Amino acid sequence: MPGREDMPSTLRRSPDKAQRTWEKTHDSAVETYGEGERSHRTAFAAVKHEFEKVGDHWEPKGRKGPSDRQAAGGGPERRAPTASGVDANATKDHLMGVARKLDVPGRSSMTKPELVKAIEKANDRETRKARGD
């Protein structure tokens, strides 16, 4: 099936369990919806329930569940902004730890929503660097 070939580079740099989750969900979604964006969104949704994006890869969240409002509500008719793999439902302490790991400047004075945005930007920067962009 196409899951292994279509796997994003951030998942290729992630734990085996994240890769297996992506691959199994993607391949099942391809059988249901066909190849394309919907299959990719479905696979990412499954990954985001157990993992969060930290820098250029995905790490276990320590708890299962939706990572942001969009993941909690779901469905194409209920569009809400996503947090691009950041676990926006995590505690502020957890987000502070991720921001520290990514060396986000000014993190100590940030609100929880500001931390989420700053981590998103740091993740994007790390992913671009890892891809050589």
Backbone hydrogen bonds, N-H to C=O, Kabsch-Sander energy under -0.5 kcal/mol:
donor,donor_aa,acceptor,acceptor_aa,energy
4,R,1,M,-0.6
6,D,2,P,-2.8
7,M,3,G,-0.6
7,M,4,R,-0.5
11,L,8,P,-0.9
12,R,8,P,-1.5
13,R,9,S,-1.2
14,S,11,L,-1.7
19,Q,15,P,-1.8
20,R,16,D,-3.0
21,T,17,K,-2.5
22,W,18,A,-2.4
23,E,19,Q,-2.8
24,K,20,R,-2.8
25,T,21,T,-2.2
26,H,22,W,-3.0
27,D,23,E,-2.6
28,S,24,K,-2.0
29,A,25,T,-2.6
30,V,26,H,-2.4
31,E,27,D,-1.7
32,T,28,S,-1.6
33,Y,29,A,-3.9
34,G,29,A,-0.7
34,G,30,V,-1.5
40,H,36,G,-1.7
41,R,37,E,-2.9
42,T,38,R,-2.2
43,A,39,S,-2.1
44,F,40,H,-2.6
45,A,41,R,-2.4
46,A,42,T,-1.8
47,V,43,A,-2.1
48,K,44,F,-2.9
49,H,45,A,-0.8
49,H,46,A,-0.7
50,E,47,V,-1.6
51,F,47,V,-2.4
52,E,59,E,-2.8
53,K,85,G,-2.3
54,V,57,H,-2.8
57,H,54,V,-1.1
58,W,10,T,-0.6
59,E,52,E,-2.9
61,K,50,E,-2.6
65,G,49,H,-2.0
70,Q,81,P,-0.7
72,A,68,D,-2.0
73,G,69,R,-2.3
74,G,70,Q,-3.4
78,R,75,G,-1.1
79,R,77,E,-0.5
86,V,83,A,-2.1
88,A,67,S,-1.4
88,A,86,V,-1.9
89,N,67,S,-0.9
90,A,87,D,-1.9
95,L,91,T,-2.3
96,M,92,K,-2.6
97,G,93,D,-2.0
98,V,94,H,-2.2
99,A,95,L,-2.8
100,R,96,M,-2.3
101,K,97,G,-2.3
102,L,98,V,-2.0
103,D,100,R,-1.2
104,V,99,A,-2.7
107,R,104,V,-1.1
109,S,106,G,-1.3
110,M,107,R,-1.4
115,L,111,T,-2.4
116,V,112,K,-2.2
117,K,113,P,-2.0
118,A,114,E,-2.6
119,I,115,L,-2.8
120,E,116,V,-2.4
121,K,117,K,-2.3
122,A,118,A,-2.3
123,N,119,I,-3.0
124,D,120,E,-2.4
125,R,121,K,-2.4
126,E,122,A,-2.6
127,T,123,N,-2.6
128,R,124,D,-2.6
129,K,125,R,-2.2
130,A,126,E,-2.5
131,R,127,T,-2.1
132,G,128,R,-0.9
132,G,129,K,-0.6
133,D,128,R,-2.4
